[in-house]
Amino acid sequence: MRRWRRLLCALSTLLAAQAHQRSAHASEGAALAPLELSWDAPAPCPSREAVLAEVSRALGVSRSAEKVQARGRIRRDASGSFVLSLGIRSGSLDSERKLKDASCDVVTAAAVVMLVLAIDPARGLGSSPLATSTEPEPERHETAPSDLPPPPTPTEPTLAGKPARPTPASVPPRLPRAPKRRRFTLGVGIGPNVDFGTFGRPAMGARAGVYASYVEKLRVDVGLITWMPVQITLEDRPAYGVRVSTAGAVARGCFLPISWGPTQLGACAGIAFMAAHATGFGTRESRSDDARWFAAGAGLIGRERLSRNIHLTGTIDATLPLDGPQYGVQIGDAAHKIHRVSFGLRVTLAVEVAVF
């Protein structure tokens, strides 16, 4: 008999626990019955189930007479911040909100606030919808002091489950503000350069300079460029020719209207001042000469953001000398023309670092 009594007591306890759990799930489901939520967020952000749990906790026993449809999406922009797009449709209400913050928990908490207000607009007139409990505060009686500890200070819950800074329940949560975008940027860059056509054959070189940009779309570049010495020979007499060393200064303006994530594309136009020193070889008398000229250029620019202050920039420029020099060599009493500086194509790849 004692064994049967113990078995009956255990079964009754188990049935009571299951009934209490079903009642809690039914209450939560009733509170969220009018809400249809579509949620898309990257891995570091809270899931759809976490958002629904916070909405249910804030609503308590509140009900909504109208059906609420919501679609939320969180994505990261080029600066690494989290951007929330939340659309809510309820009856005649059809709104679309966008928020941006460096923390995914902040934009998710803002989404919870807007969902709670859409289901129960009366929450906006009272305490914060993220309050931990909807039960009224128990009535206090004037009694003698006791040894019981004081009641805990209410805190605002977070989706990560960590205790937050104590906040009065009567203060509504503030929506996050989007960070200010940097308007002016000053930086430096350096990288290799290859010229095709200017000297009749490819020439390897390097380019270094500074740039200033406005809202990351308009920019001005000023830099120095130099190439390794190029040897140009006569076609029928390869033992005769000139050796040319060239350097110059370049200034250009660029406009980058196309943005695709961390990538920007645009066009540039500018002018270059070039200086060259040529020395003949193969003849008995080695002669040298200097030349200077201007060249106009235009081309395309591409920019890839590697981090907040580091970018990889590539350019393709077509150049046309305004008055290019003619190189030649004199053999005996006869002068032979070798090459005239003409149309060229330059490809540059540089690493840029923003310093201001």
FENWO-V789834 format. One record per backbone hydrogen bond with DSSP energy under -1.0 kcal/mol. NH is the residue of the N-H (numbers start at 0). CO is the residue of the C=O. If there is no record, write none. Layout:
# FENWO-V789834
nh = <NH/NH>
co = <CO/CO>
This chain:
# FENWO-V789834
nh = <4/5/6/7/8/9/10/11/12/13/14/15/16/17/18/19/20/21/22/23/24/25/26/27/28/29/30/31/34/35/37/39/44/50/51/52/53/54/55/56/57/58/59/61/67/68/69/70/71/72/73/74/76/79/81/82/83/84/85/86/87/88/89/92/94/96/98/100/106/107/108/109/110/111/112/113/114/115/116/117/118/119/122/123/124/127/130/142/160/170/184/186/187/188/189/190/192/193/194/195/202/204/205/206/207/208/209/210/211/212/213/214/216/217/218/219/220/221/222/223/224/225/226/227/229/231/233/239/240/241/242/243/244/246/247/248/249/250/251/252/253/254/255/257/259/262/263/264/265/266/267/268/269/270/271/272/273/274/275/276/277/278/279/280/288/290/292/294/295/296/297/298/299/300/301/302/303/304/305/306/310/311/312/313/314/315/316/317/318/319/321/326/328/330/333/335/337/338/340/343/344/345/346/347/348/349/350/351/352/353/354/355>
co = <0/1/2/3/4/5/6/7/8/9/10/11/12/13/14/15/16/17/18/19/20/21/22/23/24/25/26/27/31/67/69/71/41/46/47/48/49/50/51/52/53/54/55/58/33/88/35/86/37/84/39/82/80/76/100/74/98/72/96/70/94/68/92/89/87/85/83/81/102/103/104/105/106/107/108/109/110/111/112/113/114/115/119/120/121/168/127/140/157/167/212/210/352/208/350/206/204/346/202/344/194/192/225/190/223/188/221/186/219/184/217/182/213/213/253/211/251/209/249/207/247/205/245/203/243/241/239/236/280/231/278/229/276/274/224/272/222/270/220/268/218/266/216/264/262/259/302/257/300/254/298/252/296/250/294/248/292/246/290/244/288/242/286/240/277/275/273/271/319/269/317/267/315/265/313/263/311/261/309/309/351/303/349/301/347/299/345/297/343/295/293/338/335/333/330/328/326/326/324/318/195/316/193/314/191/312/189/310/187/308/185/185>
